[in-house]
Amino acid sequence: GGLREGREATTGRPLPAFRLVTASTSSSLNYSGRLARKGVLLEETYRVFAHWQAGLDLRQNLQFIRAHNPVGAPNAAWLREVTATLSSRFSGGPSIEPLVVLAQGGFPLEAWKFCLLWHLGCTDGLYHDFAAQFLFPKVQQGIAVFTTDDVLPFVREWVARGVFAEPLSDYGVRRMGRDLLRIAAAFGFVQGGARREVSHPAIPEAAILYALHDLVESGLASTAVIESERWRLFLM
């Protein structure tokens, strides 16, 4: 209730002047190798959204970030990589306004990252498919440890289906498998180095409610929520 009343849930500070709505579930999945290579950029995205300006569009905001570096990037080259990746990730798909509202309202990063994960389910095709069609079923089968080699057959299926504009080399396939596990690790679903052990982070109630409101507002009956493939991103 606190967020919908226009105040941040823990501090009581007024939220920025955005329409406070959940993200649309209309899908615009982007099967971009850049998104896997660069990873989720969790802290960088949170800082960028904390400086987002409501009167500017995506392109204008990213131009402002590149020009003024309010997020404290260590150098111009890295700042360009961050903004280019965010441009690719958020140029399509649902509105980012809910994520911006939460970041600017001081919503804790450890809870916000699961709201971002929910958003990626409508934008990042590679991670969506990896989590929903590979990782979730494997965990349901009781598999508790993954290596990059375990992911390679799944990536090769993508290559065979022509998901990528150009076929990946053997190294590219291996790197893709490693990068996808690295993204899962950023959200706490696996941990470790060469052998990634499955873990089950405590997903905050607020993030669960964020996802549930989005699914219900999209027209799903409450009994159908957990059947949504997108729900599998939480590995629940």
N, C-alpha and C positions, 0 to 999 in steps of 0.2 A: 503493500500500500504506500509506503513512504516515497518510493521513486515515482509512482504515478501521481502523487500529490505535488510533485515539483520540487522536492528537497532530497538531498543526498541522505541515504538511509542511516548512516552512522554519525555524521557531523551536524546535520540539520542545515547546512549551507544551501542557499538558493542555487538551483541548477541553471545552466546557460539557457538562452532563449531559443531552444529548439522544440520542434514538435516531438513529444515523448511517445514514440510508437515502437512496437517491436518490429524486427526486420521481416520483410516480406519473404515468403518461402519460394517465390518464383526463382527458378534455377537458371543460372548463367555460368555454368561450370567452365573454367579455363584450364585446359590441359597444358600448362606452361612449365617447361623444364626449369626456367628461372626461379619459379616459386619453390620448387624442391631444392634447387642448389643453394639459394639464399636462406632457406629455412623460414621459420615463422616470424622472426624479427619481433619478438614479443615486446621487450622493453622499448625498442625503438618506436614501434607502432603506438604504444601507450603514450610515449612522450610527444610524438607528432600529433596525436589526437587531442592531447591536453592543450596544444597550442592552435588547434583548428579554429578557423574563423567562419562563423555561420553565414556571412554575406558573400563568401567566395566559393566557387565550384572546386572540384577536385584538382584540375590543372592549376588554377590560380593559387590554391593553398599549397600545393607542392612547389610551385615557383617561389612562394614566400618562404617556405622552409629552406629551400636551396640558397636563397639570397641572404637570409638572416641567421640560419642555423640556431634556432632557439632550443633545439634538443641537445646541443653540446656534442655533436659528432666530432671525432678526433681529427678528421681531415676532410677536404672537399671531395676527394675520390669516394670515400665511404658514404658520405652524405648523398652523392649522386646515385650510388648503388641502392641505398635505402629508398630514396624517393622513386627511382625507376621501378623497384620491386613493388612498392605500394601502389604505383600507378597501374601496373599490370594486375595486381590482386584486386583492386577496388574499382577499376574502371567500369566493370559490369556488376550485375547482381543486385541484391537488396540495398536499401539505404544504410549508410554507416552512421546515421544520426544517433541511434541508440548507443553505439559504442563510444561516440564522441561525448554524449551527455554523461555517460558513466565515468569516463576518464577525466572530464573536466569537473565532475562533482566529487572527485576524490575516492571513487569506488576502488577498493583494494585490488592491486594488480593480481594477486593470487586467485581472486574470484573473477576478475575481469577477463583473465585469459581463457576461461571456459565459455564466456559469452563470445569472445573472438573465435574460439573453436567452432561454436555453433554457426557463426557467420561464414566460416570457411567451408562449411557444408554446402553452401550455395555458390561458392566462387572458385574454390581450389579443387579442380576435378581429380588431380593425381592423389592428393591426400584423402579426399572424400572416398574414392574408390579403394585406396589402400586400407583405410581404417574400416570401412563398411563391408568390403567384399573379401578382404584378406585377413586383417588383424582380428576383427571381431569373431568371425567363424573359427579361427584357429584357437583363440582364447576359450571360446565356448566348448571346443573339443578337449580342453584341458592342457594345451601346450603352454608351457611356462617360460621357455627360453627361445629367443630368436637370434640368428646371426644373419649377416648380409646374404650369405649363400641361400638361406631359406626364402628370401624375398625374390631372388633372381628369376625363378620360373614365372612369377606373377608379372614382373616387369617385362619379360620376354613376350608374354601374352599381349601386353599393350603394343609392343613393337610389331607383332604379327598382325594385329588389327589395324595398324596404321594410325595409331593415336598421335604419333609425333610427325612433324613435318618432314623430318629426315630420319632414317633408321639410326638407332644408337649403336655405337661401337661396343665391343665387349666391355671396355673400361666404362663407357657411358652407362651401360646397364648396371654394372656393379656400383657405380657412384650413385645412381638413382635409388637403388635398394638401400644403400647406406644412408642417403639423405632422408628418405622416408622414415626410417627408424629414428633418425636424429630428431625429426619433427615430433614423432610420438614421444620421445624422451623429453622434449621441451614442455609437454603437457603433463608429464609425470606418469605416462602409461607404461613405459619401460624404463629400466635403469641399468647402468653398467657400461662396459666398453665394447669389446669385440662380441661378447655374449650379453645380449640384452635380456634381462629378466623382467617378466611382466609384473607390474605393480598396479595397485588400484587406489589412486589418490582419492581423498575425500572431496567430492565435488560440492562446493557450497550450495546451500539451499537457494540462495538468490539466483545463481546461474541456472539451476534446475527450473526454477519458476520462469526465468527469462525464456528458456527453450519451450516450456509447456505452454506459456501464453502464446508464443509464436505459432506453435502447431495448432492449438485450438482456434486461434483467430484466422488461421488459413482454412478452417472449415472441417478439420478432422474431429471426429467424435472422440471423447476422452478414452474410450476403450481401444481406439486405433492408434493412440499416440506411440506406444512402445513398439508397434509394428513398423513405424517409419524407419526407412533405411538410414535417414539422417540421424536418428536417435542413437544409432550404433556408434557414432563418433565418440560417445561417452563410454563405450565398452560396458554398457549396463544392460 
